[in-house]
Amino acid sequence: MIMVLTLMIYSKPEWLIRKRIRETGETVPNQLKKQNQKPTFKWIAFLFMGVAKVTVWINGEMHLKIANLNDNLVRIIRLSGKDCEKYYGLEG
């Protein structure tokens, strides 16, 4: 039962991104750098492996930045919805 629940939770973001890709006509590059409209969540998670939240203090002021975002990752974040955009600081 736990395995089934885990697979359901794992498949939700994949389903959501694929649905938004169909609605918008966007594509995401796969492992072979070919444009794809059916990315797996495993591949999407792999793309985000190098992304990091960086906190820098300048003159006593805290600045938060997201490091290693590229155009493909920004596109995936925008396809993921407003909550994801807000988390990565891309709203607007």
N, C-alpha and C positions, 0 to 999 in steps of 0.2 A: 504494500500500500504506500509506503514512503517513497519507493522508487517511482511509482505512477505519479504521485504528487510532485515529486522533483521534476519529472519530465514535463508535466503540465506547466509548472512555473518557468521552466527553461524555454518552452515553446512559445510562451506569450509574447516576449519581445520580438522574436523572429516573425511571428504572425503579424504583429503590429507594423513592423518595418516593411514587410512584404506588401501589406495592404496599402500603406502610404506610397510605396513605390508604384504600385499599380494605379493609384489615384492620380499621381503627379506625372507619371511617365519617366521618372528619374532612373538612373542606373548607378550601380556601385561596382567598382572593379573587384574581380575575384583574384585567386592566387596566381593566375596566369596573366594578370593585368588586363583581362578582357572585361568589357562592361557586362553586367549581369543584373537581372531583375529579381533573382531569387537567392539572395545571400543567406548563408546559414548563420545562426547566432554564434556558433563556434568561431567562424571566420571574423565576424564583427568584433567579438570579444578579443580575438587575437590582434586586430588592428589597434585596439585601445591599450595594448600592453605597455607602450612607452609613454602614454599620457600621464602627466603628474600635476598635482596642485602644488604651487610654489607660493610660499609666504615670504615676503621681503619687508623688512622694516627700514624706512627711510625717514630720518629726522623725527623719530618717535611715532611715525604713522605707518600703520600696517597696510600693505598692498597684497592682494591675492591675485595670482595669475595662473592660467592653465598652460603648461608647457607641452610642446610637441604636437599641437593640433595642426593638421593640414587640411586642404580643401575637401578631400574625401571624408575625413572624420567630421568636419563641420556639416557636410551634406547629410551624413548619417544622423548626427545630432538633431538637425532640423527635421528630418523625417521621423524622429522618435517622439516629437511633440514638445509642447511649451514647457512642461516641467523639466525635461532634459535640457532644453535651451537655457532655462533659468539656472540650473545647476552649473552649467559650463560658462555662464556669463555671456550668452549670445542673444539674449532677448532684445527685441527692438527691430 
